[in-house]
Amino acid sequence: GRRPNLANLGLEEAGIDTSGGAIAVDERMRAGEGIWAMGDVAGKGLFTHLALAQAHVVEADILGREVPSVDYAGPPAVTFTDPEVASVGMREAQARQADLDVAVSVKPMQRTFRGWIHGTGNEGLIKLVADRRRGVLVGATCVGPHAGEVLGLLGAAVQLAIPLADLGRLIYAFPTFYGGVGEALGAYARALVQVLDPEAQPLAIDG
């Protein structure tokens, strides 16, 4: 229900392109000579965390420092409903449309150790979408209590392309909601055989 408010900013007089319903910017968040735009008006995603990332780029550009541009490939998103809904990277359908060798694991939140302890209100899931060829997660969704916090680990795994084998070797604090990621990875055990041994026969995952 949100949209950028570009009215009465004098953008047209400054020669700023707003034809797409937002301020057109380059990779340094420059909209024109001596003009930068960030946040919702830049039209790159209506998330506070994206605006903060863009702010670092703007600051560095103004001060003449070099920083990486913002990576908009599958940014993390959290909807603070009850239960919380959090996601990062590709959805399963997107991964399949991209012709990836997709492996999916779904772990019901109530069947994780912490979910069982939590009891009432523990409904939800952790869904992992992996690319077998690369052996990394390309997307993840978490629904349930503190899903936004669980997304921290999942976001790092997707955005930094942490190998599935490395994620599987992590020691997860017990009993925690983020530990459910480790439990969901356990459902990848058979698929990981292919990741670690490309000659192995394909095996289905039942979640």
C-alpha positions as CSV (number, residue, x, y, z in Angstrom):
1,G,0.0,0.0,0.0
2,R,3.0,2.3,-0.2
3,R,4.3,4.4,-3.1
4,P,7.0,7.0,-3.4
5,N,5.8,10.6,-3.0
6,L,7.6,12.6,-5.6
7,A,5.3,15.6,-5.7
8,N,6.5,19.2,-5.1
9,L,10.2,18.3,-5.0
10,G,11.1,20.3,-8.1
11,L,12.5,17.2,-9.7
12,E,11.4,18.0,-13.2
13,E,13.0,21.5,-13.0
14,A,16.3,19.7,-12.0
15,G,16.0,17.4,-15.0
16,I,15.5,14.3,-12.9
17,D,13.8,11.4,-14.6
18,T,10.7,10.2,-12.7
19,S,8.9,8.6,-15.7
20,G,9.1,5.1,-14.0
21,G,7.3,6.3,-10.9
22,A,10.5,6.7,-9.0
23,I,13.8,8.6,-9.2
24,A,16.2,7.0,-11.7
25,V,19.6,6.4,-10.1
26,D,22.8,4.8,-11.1
27,E,24.9,2.2,-9.1
28,R,26.2,5.1,-7.0
29,M,22.6,6.3,-6.2
30,R,23.2,9.4,-8.3
31,A,20.1,10.9,-9.8
32,G,21.9,13.9,-11.4
33,E,24.7,16.4,-11.0
34,G,25.1,16.8,-7.2
35,I,21.8,14.9,-6.5
36,W,21.5,11.5,-4.9
37,A,18.3,9.6,-4.1
38,M,17.8,6.7,-1.7
39,G,15.0,4.8,0.0
40,D,11.5,4.4,-1.4
41,V,11.9,7.2,-3.9
42,A,14.7,5.3,-5.6
43,G,12.2,2.5,-6.5
44,K,14.6,-0.3,-5.7
45,G,12.5,-2.0,-3.0
46,L,10.4,-0.5,-0.2
47,F,12.5,-1.7,2.7
48,T,14.2,0.3,5.5
49,H,17.2,-2.1,5.4
50,L,17.7,-1.4,1.6
51,A,17.5,2.4,2.3
52,L,20.2,2.0,5.0
53,A,22.4,0.1,2.5
54,Q,21.9,2.8,-0.1
55,A,22.7,5.4,2.5
56,H,26.2,3.9,2.9
57,V,26.7,4.1,-0.9
58,V,25.5,7.8,-1.0
59,E,27.8,8.7,2.0
60,A,30.8,7.1,0.4
61,D,30.1,8.7,-3.0
62,I,29.8,12.1,-1.5
63,L,33.0,11.7,0.4
64,G,34.9,10.2,-2.5
65,R,35.3,6.7,-1.0
66,E,34.8,3.4,-2.9
67,V,32.2,1.0,-1.6
68,P,30.4,-1.8,-3.4
69,S,27.1,-0.9,-4.9
70,V,23.9,-2.4,-3.4
71,D,23.1,-5.9,-4.4
72,Y,19.4,-6.1,-5.2
73,A,19.4,-9.8,-6.1
74,G,16.8,-11.3,-3.7
75,P,17.1,-8.9,-0.8
76,P,15.8,-10.2,2.6
77,A,12.2,-9.3,3.5
78,V,10.2,-9.7,6.7
79,T,6.5,-9.2,7.3
80,F,5.8,-8.6,10.9
81,T,2.5,-10.4,11.1
82,D,1.7,-13.2,13.6
83,P,3.4,-15.5,12.6
84,E,6.2,-13.6,11.1
85,V,7.0,-14.3,7.4
86,A,10.6,-13.9,6.2
87,S,12.3,-14.7,2.9
88,V,15.4,-14.2,1.0
89,G,16.6,-15.0,-2.6
90,M,14.7,-17.0,-5.1
91,R,11.3,-18.7,-4.6
92,E,11.2,-22.4,-5.7
93,A,9.3,-21.5,-8.9
94,Q,11.8,-18.8,-9.7
95,A,14.7,-21.2,-9.3
96,R,13.0,-23.7,-11.5
97,Q,12.3,-21.1,-14.2
98,A,16.0,-20.2,-14.0
99,D,16.7,-23.8,-15.0
100,L,18.6,-24.6,-11.8
101,D,18.9,-28.2,-10.6
102,V,16.6,-27.5,-7.7
103,A,16.5,-29.4,-4.4
104,V,13.9,-28.3,-1.8
105,S,13.6,-29.1,1.9
106,V,10.6,-28.1,4.1
107,K,10.8,-28.5,7.8
108,P,7.6,-27.7,9.8
109,M,8.4,-25.3,12.6
110,Q,6.4,-27.3,15.1
111,R,8.6,-30.3,14.3
112,T,11.8,-28.5,15.2
113,F,13.1,-28.9,18.8
114,R,12.4,-25.3,19.7
115,G,9.1,-25.3,18.0
116,W,8.0,-28.3,20.1
117,I,9.2,-26.6,23.2
118,H,7.4,-23.3,22.2
119,G,4.1,-25.1,22.0
120,T,1.0,-23.0,21.2
121,G,1.7,-20.6,18.3
122,N,4.5,-22.7,16.9
123,E,2.9,-23.2,13.5
124,G,5.1,-22.4,10.5
125,L,7.9,-23.8,8.4
126,I,11.5,-23.4,7.2
127,K,11.8,-23.9,3.5
128,L,15.2,-24.1,1.8
129,V,15.8,-23.9,-2.0
130,A,19.1,-25.1,-3.2
131,D,21.0,-25.4,-6.5
132,R,22.6,-28.9,-6.6
133,R,25.1,-28.0,-9.3
134,R,26.6,-25.2,-7.2
135,G,25.9,-26.8,-3.8
136,V,24.5,-23.6,-2.3
137,L,21.2,-22.2,-1.1
138,V,19.6,-19.8,-3.6
139,G,16.5,-19.0,-1.5
140,A,14.8,-19.6,1.8
141,T,11.5,-18.8,3.5
142,C,10.8,-19.0,7.2
143,V,7.3,-18.6,8.7
144,G,6.8,-18.8,12.5
145,P,7.9,-17.2,15.8
146,H,11.0,-15.0,15.4
147,A,11.2,-15.8,11.6
148,G,12.9,-12.5,11.0
149,E,15.7,-13.4,13.4
150,V,16.1,-16.8,11.7
151,L,16.4,-15.0,8.4
152,G,19.8,-13.6,9.5
153,L,21.5,-16.9,9.0
154,L,19.5,-17.7,5.9
155,G,20.3,-14.3,4.4
156,A,24.0,-14.8,5.0
157,A,23.9,-18.3,3.5
158,V,22.1,-17.1,0.3
159,Q,23.8,-13.8,-0.2
160,L,27.3,-15.1,0.5
161,A,26.8,-18.5,-1.3
162,I,28.0,-20.5,1.7
163,P,28.4,-24.1,0.6
164,L,25.7,-26.5,1.8
165,A,28.4,-28.8,3.1
166,D,29.7,-26.0,5.3
167,L,26.2,-25.1,6.6
168,G,25.7,-28.7,7.4
169,R,28.9,-28.8,9.5
170,L,28.0,-25.8,11.6
171,I,27.2,-26.4,15.3
172,Y,23.8,-24.8,16.0
173,A,22.9,-23.7,19.5
174,F,20.3,-25.9,21.1
175,P,17.4,-25.4,21.4
176,T,16.9,-22.3,19.2
177,F,14.6,-21.3,16.4
178,Y,17.6,-20.7,14.1
179,G,18.7,-24.3,15.0
180,G,15.7,-25.3,12.9
181,V,17.8,-24.4,9.9
182,G,20.3,-27.1,10.8
183,E,17.4,-29.5,11.2
184,A,16.0,-28.5,7.8
185,L,19.5,-29.1,6.3
186,G,19.4,-32.6,7.7
187,A,16.6,-33.3,5.2
188,Y,19.2,-32.5,2.5
189,A,21.4,-35.4,3.6
190,R,20.6,-37.5,0.6
191,A,20.7,-34.6,-1.8
192,L,24.1,-33.6,-0.3
193,V,25.5,-36.9,-1.5
194,Q,25.2,-35.5,-5.0
195,V,26.6,-32.1,-4.0
196,L,29.7,-33.8,-2.6
197,D,29.8,-36.6,-5.2
198,P,28.5,-35.5,-8.6
199,E,28.7,-39.1,-9.8
200,A,26.1,-40.3,-7.3
201,Q,22.6,-41.2,-8.5
202,P,19.9,-38.6,-8.1
203,L,17.8,-39.0,-4.9
204,A,14.6,-37.4,-4.0
205,I,14.0,-35.5,-0.8
206,D,10.8,-35.9,1.1
207,G,11.4,-33.0,3.5
